[in-house]
Amino acid sequence: MLSDADRNKAADQLMQAERDRKPAVQLSKTWPDIKIEDSYAISSEVTRRKIAQGAKLIGHKVGLTSKAMQQSSQIDEPDYGHLLDSMLIADGAKIPHENYCVPRVEVELVFVLAKPLKGPGIGLLDVLRATEYVVPAIEIIDARVQNPRKIFDTVADNGAAAGIVIGGRPVGPMDIDLRWVGGIMYRNSEIEETGLAAGVLGHPALGIAWLANKVGAFGTVLEPGHMMLSGSFTRPVWANKGDTLHADFGPLGSVAVQFV
């Protein structure tokens, strides 16, 4: 376990990397004895500092829930991070590529809660009953830590969360079988990735259940009105300067963002 002083130093490095748009040396190299508890504490400290500077917590994300993402990252367990209002990006927006270190995008479903979820013991039906609606999104992920990363580095880096673009058509969680929601990611009109939401632990709501149970162990409740990213069901797609990324979710509509 790291000391509070070392955790604060790690938080300093991550915030500096985000400001400079230059990935920091892996925390797992600087502190070989780092534990997963340290990583979550570092991520929470960075979030706490941003909230103190005026940001607002609007939800959480769960990542690495699909085999595609685990194979891509060479990490074999889910992780989670915090969502802040400063991460919200309008559907169809043009955003400066220079705002990020090495941006990529993922196909996601967002669960917006009507009721609180507090683990442990949360299952699929609990999530569906607590959800007001589900809506398509593109998550922008970024690496404020150099590759190759270990799970400790990814978790400390807020699960790589950097932005969220919400669009499409919201649906009730019981109005459609969410397992068969498909996502096609285009880059400049070329198909880059395709997948089904069933790739997220068999059902995307199970990603939210994992999240509720994980943070519930720390006494955290998933709050009504908050957004929950359930995890990507495709591999990430690189976002280069000038690229338009467009995700088509069939009957749920589409979402797009352009890096300029």
PEDAGI-V686520 format. One line per field, one symbol per residue. ss: DSSP state (H for helix, E for strand, L for the rest). phi: phi as a letter, one per 40 degrees, with the letter a starting at -180 (. if undefined). psi: psi as a letter, one per 40 degrees, with the letter a starting at -180 (. if undefined). A space follows every 50 residues. Layout:
# PEDAGI-V686520
ss->???
phi->???
psi->???
This chain:
# PEDAGI-V686520
ss->LLLHHHHHHHHHHHHHHHHHLLLELLHHHHLLLLLHHHHHHHHHHHHHHH HHLLLLEEEEEEELLLHHHHHHHLLLLLEEEEEEHHHEELLLLEELHHHL LLLEEEEEEEEEELLLELLLLLLHHHHHHHEEEEEEEEEEELLLELLLLL HHHHHHLHHHEEEEEELLLLELLLLLLHHHLEEEEEELLEEEEEEEHHHL LLLHHHHHHHHHHHHHLLLLLELLLLEEELLLLLLLEELLLLLEEEEELH HHLEEEEEEL
phi->.ccdcccccccdccccccccfbdccdccccbdccbccccccccccccdcc ccchcbcbibbbbfcbcccccccfbbacaaabbbccccbcdgcbbccccb cacbbbcabbcbcbbcbbccgcbdccccccccabacabccbabcbcccbc dccccccfggcbaabbagbcbccbcacccbcbbbcbbfgbcbababcccc fgadcccccdcdccccccgcbccdgccbcchcbbccbcbcdgcbbbbbbg ccgabaabcb
psi->iiiddddddddddddddddefhhiihdeddgdeiiddddddddddddddd ddeeihheaiihifeiddddddefhfiiiiaihideehhiheihihdeei cgiiiihihhhhidiihhiiehaddddddehdihiiihhhiiheiiihii ddddddfffehdihhhaahiiieeeihddehihhhihfehhdiiiieeeg fdhddddddddddddddeehhhiheihhheiieiiihihiheihhhhhfb eeaiiiihh.
